[in-house]
Amino acid sequence: MPPFKDEHVLIIAPGSQTSLAQLGLPESFTPARLHIPTRMFPAEKKGEWEATRIRERKITKPPGIIESNGHADGDVIMGEANGTVDGQAAVEEQEDDPKFEEDPTSEEGAVYPLREGRIVDWSCFFALLTHIYNTMGPPFHTPILVIAQPAWTAQDHESLTQFIFEKFKTPAFCLMDSALAVCYAYATPTATVVDVGHGKCDVTAVNEFLVSDLGRGSALPGCGGEAMTQRLHNLLGGKGFTIEVCEQLKKSPICEILPPGTEMPAEAGANTHPSNPAAAASTGASGSGAGQRGSIAAQGGAPRGPGINTEVGDADEDREFKDGEDDEGVLDVAAIVASGKTSEFLAKKEREKAAKAAAKKDAADAAAVAKEKSLPNSKRVKAAFHYHERRPLEELNSNGKRAMDGEGGQDGGEPKRQKTPEPGVDNGAQATEIAAATRREERKEERRRNREGTAFVRKNADVGLERFQAASGGILDQIADAIHRCVLSYPDISKRSDLWDSLIILGNGFKEALVGTLNSRYLISPSSATIFTSELPSNFTTPVATGANTPQPQHHPPSHHGPGVNPLLLAATTASNPNLAPPGQSQQQLHQQLQLQQYHQQQMQQSHQHSSHAQTPTSIKLLKMPDYFPEWKDVGMEEASFLGAQVAAKVVFVVDQGISKGFMSRTEYNELGPQGIHESCL
């Protein structure tokens, strides 16, 4: 078999919502070049599929405009007896002329072959693979690597192998587990991979590049991004938020999942009542402890209450307001009364006082707004959310602006395009080209509007604490339980601590919250673990009242030396002077006795050895993402399996050329059939 080249390798990563593909391995591995929706549309012929929806439109022409047999638009074809009747029939036939066009933005009637990681429609899935293959256009001598989902069965692997070899005639095919591909991306042989997708979550334990199927959590339902979107819709559906808007909210930066135990902003602001009412009444302090004297009276001012040198009022703000009133200067009451304009003067003073109070209130509100904006998102009670909503064209006027419907806090209109800069006098060709491109975009947008009957409207809304509750329905607890079961099911007890210290979480916005949930539910400190378990052998169970766990005296094999004689000391003494050996024993016999004694001591140490704390972890750590791929720093590692697939394809197809049996060749397929993929897949 001729060697494979980097530019000929084809990698396909099917997903529930988006599939990734790339032809060729770059010098520095980059994110996938092709992102295609994992959906197909039924064609007119049963059993065939289309990549985009085909919409039928009827073209209606004005009466009298007929094109037939090369005649001009104004020519009329005369019939045998009456040309008017035949011409009218021809016009009716022209009115019913259908026209088909593609609608790349519509999802109406789409079929998704993958649901929760499982293949539910094989015909649609094979059509999707064919569409990806034809889009990439690989040469004939192209090896193919497909990333397999954990929920795929052995029969699914065989069906996929048969289709790849029979349809694409590939010379080599590799089927790689997605969790193993993530380990290749992070350059670690041992890890616990948590992959949170659209509608499911996969939890896999990998040790020395071997995937463990014991306790593996495959396609856990209700733990993906779709469940978080549904949770937001349950909380905000009563305020007019649709599923599409909640999906945009989930992807926006204001939606966060806070770690357990984090105080909500409303809780911090609502807890303002004093813990010690007596101290608050006498000194103004909110409590009796240290650091509770936050008011003006508590910081050395006059205390509230009746009596001398005290202030009667409800708050220190009232005192400040009264001080401001008293500091208005000395008024000539006699002159005011003599002028006869007392009422006008009092009204003027009231207006000035109201203006000062309004100005003070406006300044306080502005300061509160500025302070609110300076706070991080997790400290704000409300946050502004900008989103786009699809609305019918009937709600839009001729200028494309949304009609005013009295909704507060929302601005109508479509997403505004950036205005094209005015061209200069000396670049007329460039101005003409820009104007033509603008007209084409406008016509394209107009056709899309007329085709769909809808348009996008940009809107604003204030979202409260609901934006922190996307995973409040027990999603994190369910994922944490799956991780705990997966690690505890690993057969090698000594490797479980390494699995806890090598945690990889693929997903956005909830890593810290998930680690916090694991720490709060399963983590124990090393000191507390030593108190209860360090003195017990690892094979001991929890003591019960039956006495079955009571340690029994150990029966050691009898030694051949006399009582009270240390065999190590005896061997060291007789090694330099053989004459000191006991009568009847040679130096070789003493050496054999020493080896036997050391063997028994090693067995006793191993039987009582405590290998870490297998049931509960003492530390949980996240693996750091690799920093030697600069192209992945900005996009993140949510598509780490595709990066690992590139690394594996480089090693399997190019470096060792099949020596490690990492792929299945066409010769092996002809000999073993589709079942041979189980001996070659990674």
N, C-alpha and C positions, 0 to 999 in steps of 0.2 A: 504493500500500500504506500503510495507516495505521501510525503509529509504534508501536513496541513499548514496553511499560512494564517497569520493573524487576521488579515482582512477578509477571510472566507468564513469565519466562525459566526454562526447565527445563534443568538440567545433570545429565548421567549419566556416571559414570566406572566402567566395568566393570573388575573385577580378577579374578585367579585364585581368590581365596578370599573377598574382600569387595568389594562394589560400593557406590559412593557416589552419592548423589542429593540434589538440593535444588531446590525451587521458589521462585523469587524471588531477587533480589540485595539483600542488606541494605546499609545505608548504610556500615557497616564490615564488610568481608568476613570471614566466620567459617568454621570447619570445617564439613564436610558435616553436615546435619541427619539424614540417613537413612543408616545403615550396615546393609546387608542381605547375608546370605550368598549367594555366587554359586553357588547350587545349586537344583535342582528335583527333584521326585519324580514318577515315572510314575503317571498316573491309571489307573482301571479301563479306560477306553476308550483304545485304541491311538492314539498321536499326540497325546494331551492330557497336560497336566502340572499338578501341584499345587505350591503354594509350601511346604506342610508335609506331613509324612507322615500318611496316613490309616490308622489302625489299626482293625481289626475286632475287636469283643468280643462274645461270646455271653452274653446275660443269662439266667441260670437262675433260675426262680421256684420256690418250694416247692410241693409237690403240694397240690392243692385250691384254690390261688389262681388264679382264671381271670377274665380280664376280657374280655367279649365282649358286643356288642350292648347296652351300657349296663348290664349286670348288675353287681351289687356283687361285691366280692372273694369273699364267701362263697357266692354263688349257684352252683348246679350246673345245667348245661344237660343236660336229659334227651334221650336218643336215641330212635329209633323203637322199638327192641325192648329194648335194655339200656343204661340211662344210664351205668352204670359203665364199660363199655367205651368208649363215646364220650367220656366225661369223661376217661378215661385218655389217649385219643388227643389230646384237646385239650391236656392237660397236656404231652404230649411235643412237640406243636407249639409251645407256649409256651416250652419249654426251648431250642428251636433258634432262637429269635428273635435275629437278629444286630443289633448296634449299632455305628455308626461314630463315631469320635472323632478329633480332631486331636492329634498328638504333636509339639509345637513343638521339643522338645529332642533328638529322635532324629535320627540321621544315617544310619540303616540304609536302603539302597537309594537314596541320594542320587546325583544325576548332576551333575557339574561341567562346564559347557559350555566353560570356558576352562582350558587346560592349557599352562603355560609361555608365557602370553601369546597363544596361538593358539586360534582358535575351532574346536573339534573336534566340536561338535554344534549345528548351526544351529537345529534345531527347539527344542531346550532353551534356546538363547540368545535366540531370539525370544520364547519364553514368559517368560523372565526379564525382558526389556525390557517386555513387556506388564504383568507383575506390578508392576514399579516404576512404570510410568505410571499404572496404576490406583490404586496406593497413594498417590501424590502428588496425584492428582485435579486436573490442571491445567485451565484454561478452554480454550475452543476456539481462541482466537487466541494460541497459545503457541509461540514459537520454541524449538527444541531444539538443544542443543550436546552432542555426544558426544566423549569423549576417546578417541582411537584408540591402540592399542598399536603399537609399531614392527614387530612381527611380522605385522601384518595386510597382506595383499596388496591390489593395486588391485581385484581381483575382489571381495574382501571389502568394500571400501569401496562398491562399486556395489551389492552385495546388501543391505548395511545401509541405504544411501540409499533404495533401492526399498521396503524394509520400512517405514521411518520415514514416508515420504510416503503410501504406500498404506494403512497400518494406522492411523496417528494423525492423518492429514490436517493435518499441520503446515504453517503458512504459510512457514516458513523453517527451514533445517537447516544446521548447521555441524559439520564433522568436523575436529578439532584434534589434532595430534600431541602425545603426552604430553611429549616432550622440549622442544618449543616452549612448552608450557604451563608447564613448570618455569622456563624463561627469563623468561616473563611474571611469574611469582611473584617471582623474584629481581630483576626490573627490570634485566636485563642483556641486551644484544643478542648477546653472544658468550660461549659457555661450552661446557665438556665435561661432559655430564650422564651420571652413573652411577646408574642406578636398579636397586637390588637388591630383587627381589620374593620371592615365596614359593618358586618353583621355577626361576627364571631371573634373568638380569642383562642389562640393556640399556645400551649405551655409545654415545652420540651426540654428534657435534660440530655445534654451531650457531654460525653466523657471520652477524651482521647480521640476525638473526631468520630465517635460511634454514637449513633442515636439510640436512646433507650426507649423502647415501646411500653415498658412497665409504668403504669401510672400516668401516661402521657395524656394531657388534656387537649383533645382535638376537636376543633369547631364547637367551642362552648357557646351556646346560644345566649342572646341577651346581654352580651358583654362588649359589644363593639360600638363604633361610632353611631350606628343607626339607633341603638338604644339610648344613647345620650341625647340625640336629636329629638327622639320621642319624649324623653323626660322634659326637655325644655318646652316642647309643645304642650305637654300636660300642664306646665306651670304658667305659660304665657298665652295659651290658646284663647283664654277668655278675654285677652286684651287685643285680639285681632291678629295675632301672629300665626302665619301659616307654617306648614312643614318646610317649605322652601326658605322662608325667612328665618326659621329656627336653625336651619342648616347653615345659613350665612352667619348667624350669631355664634354658632359653635366654632366656626373657623375664624372669627374676629378676635383681635387681641384682648377685648374686654371680657371674654368668657374664660374664666379660670376655675380650676379645681383645687381648692385649698387643702393643705394637709389636715389630718384630723387633729382637733384641739385648737385650731386657729379661730380666734375670736372674730365674729362678723362685725362690720362697721356699725351696724345698727345697735348691736349689743354694747359696743364701747360708748356710743352716744346716749343710749337709753338709760344706762346705769348711773344716773346723776343724783338719785335720792340719797340723803346722808345716812350713813350707817349708825351714827350716834345722834339722835335728835336733840338730846340735851346739850351736847357740845355745839351743835349747829345753832341752837337758839341763843346760847350765851356768848359764844366766841365767834360764830360764823364758820367754824371748821366743819368739814364733812364727816370727820371721825375723830376718835380720841387718840389714835396712834400717831407715830411720827410721819411727817410728810402730808398731813391732812389739812394743814392751814393754808388754803389757797385763796381765800377771799381777802378783801381789803381790811375788813375788821379783824380777821384772823392774823393779819400780818402787822398788827400794831395799832390799828385804828380803833375808834370807839366801838365797843361791843353793842349789839342790839339789845333792846329791852328797856323797861322803865327804870327811872332813877337818874342820879346826877352823872354827868359825863357819859351818858349812853345815848343810843340812837334808836328811835322807834320807826320801824319800817320793815318791808318784806325782803329787801335785797340791797346790796351795796350799790347797785346801779341806780336805785331810787335816791340814794344819798348823793351820788355824783350829780344827778339831775337837779336836786334841790340846791346844791352848792352853786351850780351854774345859774340858777334863778336868782340867788341872793347876790351874785356878783355882777349886777347890772348897773351899778353906780347909784348915786344919791338922786332921788327924784324930788323936784320942787312941787309938792302937793298943792300948796296955796296958789301958785301961779297957774297950775292946771285947772283948779276949780274956778279961779277968777276969770279965766279965758272963756269959760262956758263950753268948752269942747272936751268935756270929760269922757263922754261916750266914744267920740271919735278916737281919742288917745288910747282908751282901753282896747278898742277894737284893733287899732294899729299894733299895740303890744301883743294882743292875742295872735294876730297874723304873723308877727315876727317870731313869736314863740313856736307857732305851728311850723313855720318855715325852718327854724333851727331843728325842731324835732324830726321833720321830714328829711332834712339834709343829713342829720345824724343817723337816721335809719338807713338811708341810701348808702351812706359810707360803710355802715356795718354790713349791709347786704353785699356790697361790692367786695369788702374784705373777706366775707365768708365764701363768696364765689371764687375769689382768687386763691384762698386757702384750699378750697375743694379741688381746684384744678392742679395745684401743686402737689397734692397727695398722690401716692401710687394708686393703681386701680383697686388693689385689695383693701384699701382704706376708704374708698368712696362708697357712699350709700347708693348713688345713682351714677350712671355713665351714659354718655351720648352714643348712640348706635346708628350708623349710616348703612342703609341697605337698598337694594333694588327689587322692585316688585313688578311682576308682569300684570298689566291691566288692559282691559278692552279698549279698542280704538274709539268707542263711543264716548269715553271719558276724556278724550283729548280733543283740543280744538285744532284749527287749521295750522297753527304755528307749532304744533307738537308739544305745547305746554299743557299740563294737567289743569282741568277746570277747578276753580276754587270751590271746595265743598265744605269749608268751615272746620277742617281738621286742624287742631292746634299742634304746633311743633313740627309741622311737616311742610316741605317745600316740593312743589310739583315739578314736572318736566322730566325729560329723559336724562341719562348721563351725558353731560355736556362734553363735547369734543373740544380739544384745544384749538384755539383760533389760529389759523394759518397766518404767519407773519406777512406783512405787506411786502411784495417784491419791489426791488429797486428798478430804476429806469433802464439800467444797462443789462438786466437779465430777463428780457422778455420771453425767451424760450422756456426758462425755468418757471416763470409765472404762468405761462400757458399750460405747461405740464401739470403744475399744482392745481390749477383750476379744473383741468380735465379729470384729474384723480379725485378731486372733491365732488364733482358731478357724478362720477361713477359710484362713489360711496353713497351719495344721497339717493341715487336710483336703486342701488342695491338695498339700502335700508327701506326705501319705499316699497319695493317688491316684497321684502320680508314682512312688512307690516300688512300689506294687502293679502299676503298668503296666509299668515297666521291670524290676522285680526287682532293682534295684541301688540303692546309695546312696553318697554321697561320704564319705570318711573322711579326716580331717586327720592327716597324718603328718610326722615330722621325720627328717632324715638328715644326716649329715656328708659333705660332698663335698670331695674333695682337689683335686689339681692338674688333674684332668680338666676342671674348669670353665673353665680357660684355653685349652683345646685344641679349641674348637668349629670353628675355621677352620684346623686344623693339617693338613688333608688336601690342601693345595695350592690352596685356594679363593682366597686373596688373590693368589697368584701368577698364577692364571688370569685374574682380573679385571685385574690390573696389565698383563698382556700384551695384553689386549683394549683397554685405554686407550692403550697405546703404539702399537698398530697403527692405532687410529682416528685419533689425532692425526697420525701420519706419513702417513696416506692422504689428508689434506686437501690439495687441489691448490695452494692459495695458500701458498707457503712462508713468506712474511712474517707470516702470521696464526697460525702454529703456536705461537709463544711466547705469544701471547695466550690460546690454548686451554689451554696448560699452567698459566697464571696464573689461570684462571677455572674451577676444578674444583668441580663440585657433586656431592655424594654423598648419595643418599637411602637411609637405612638407620640402624639403631641399633647402637651398640656397637663399630663397627669402623672408623670414619673415620680415627682417628689411626693405627691399625695399617696401613690401606691406604696412607695417605700415606707412612708409614715404609717400606713395601715399595717404593713408587715411588721414593723418595729413594735407597734402598740399591741399586736395580737400574739406574736410568736417569739419575739426577741427576749432573751434573758441575759442579765449581766453576768460576766464571768465570775464575780465574787459569789453571787447567789447560787450559781450552778455548782461551784466548788463545795459549798456547804452541804448540799444534798446528794451529790452524785460522785464527787471525786474519789470517795473512799470505797465505792461499790464497783465490782467488776461490771463490764458492759453487758454481760450475759445474764445479769440479775434482773428480775422483774420487780414490780412494786410489792413490798412485803405485805402479807395478809395474815389474818389471825389463825390460820390453820397450821402454821409452823413449817409449811413446805419450803419456804425460802430461808430457813435458818441455816447458816453456814455449817457444814459438817467438817470435822477434823480431816485434814489431808494426810494420806498414808504415803510416806516417802519410801522409796526403795532402800533397802539396807545397804549401807556402805561397807567396803572391805577393809577400812582402816579402823583402828582402835577408837574407843570413845574419847572425846575431847581432843582429837587430833585434827587439825585443819589440813585438808588435802593440798590446798594451794601452798601453805607454808612447808609442808612435807616435800612437795615436789620441788620447790625452790631451794630447799636445803640439800636434798640429795642430788640435784642436778650438777652442782659443782663438786660434790664429794660422794661418789656412789657407795663408799664404805659405811655411810650413815644410814643406809636403807634398812628397814626391818628384816629380820632373818626370814629367809625363804621367799623373798620378793626381789625381782630384778628391776633394773631401771625401765625396761620396756613395759613391765606390768604396772609400775607406778604411773607411767605416762598414759596407759589405757584407762586406769582408774580416774585420772585427772580429766580426761576427755569425757568419760561417762558422767562424772559429777557436773561438769560445765553444761552438758546437754540437758541434764535434769533441771538445772537452775534456769536455763533458757526456757524450757517448757513451762515451768512454774511462773516465770515472769510474763510469758505470753498469755497464760490462762487468766492472770489477774490484771492484764494491761487494760487501761481505759482509753479507747481511741476516740477522743473528742466527745462531744455531746450530740449524739445522732438524732435524738428526738426533737430537740429544740435548738435553734441556732444561737450562738453567742455574738455573731456579727453578720450583718447583711450589707453588701456593697454592690454598687453599680460599676460595671466595666466602663472605662473611658474609651470614647470613640477614637479611632486612629486619626492622627493629624498629618499623615504623609500623603494624603490625597487632597490637594487643595481645592479641587472642583466640588468636593462634597461638604466643605465647611459651611457654605451658604445655604445649601438645600437641606442639610441635616441627614440623619441616618435612618429615616423611615423606610427608605428603599434599600436597606443594607443587603437584603438577599440578592439583589441584582448586582451589587458590587462584589459580593462573594462568588456569584456565578461567573463573573469575568475572571476573577482570580483562578477559580477551579478550571475554567475552559482553557486558560493559558497553560496551566500545569498539565491537564489531562490530554488535550489535543495537540499542543505545540511542543511542550518540553519533553515528556516521556514517550509520546507517540504510541500510547496504548500499553506500555510495559506494565503499568500498575492496574490494568484491567478496569480503568475508570469509565470506559464507554464500550458500547456494543457495535462491532463492525458488521458490514453487510454479509460477510462470510459466516460469521457466527449466527446471524439471523437466519440465513439459509439452512444452517445445520441444526440449530436448536429451536427456531421459531420464536414467537413472542415471549414464551416462558423464560428464555435466556436472559431477559432483562434483569431478572432478580439476582443474577450472578455478577452483573456489571454496574448496576446503578449505585450512585453514591448515597 
